[in-house]
Amino acid sequence: MIDKELFRKTEGRLYRYFRSLIEIDKLEHKANVLEEQENKIRQDIAEMNIFLEEESRSITYIRNEYKTLPQDLVMQKRK
């Protein structure tokens, strides 16, 4: 018959082993989900299926929205 100490140690090892298998399965599933998301994002970028709303676009400086003074007025103000 197995003594209590050996039984307790064996039971603990088995418990940790199966708990680690479950944890590994969870992590593998999460890795697969993230990999699918990455592939979807890469596919969207490649196909340019991305639409940016006007508010989320970066500022462009193509238009001159600021007023400039003529050079002679600037010189007059310096004097």
Secondary structure, DSSP 4 states (H G I P E B T S, - for coil): ---HHHHHHHHHHHHHHHHHHHHHHHHHHHHHHHHHHHHHHHHHHHHT-----GGGSPP--SS--S----HHHHHHHH-
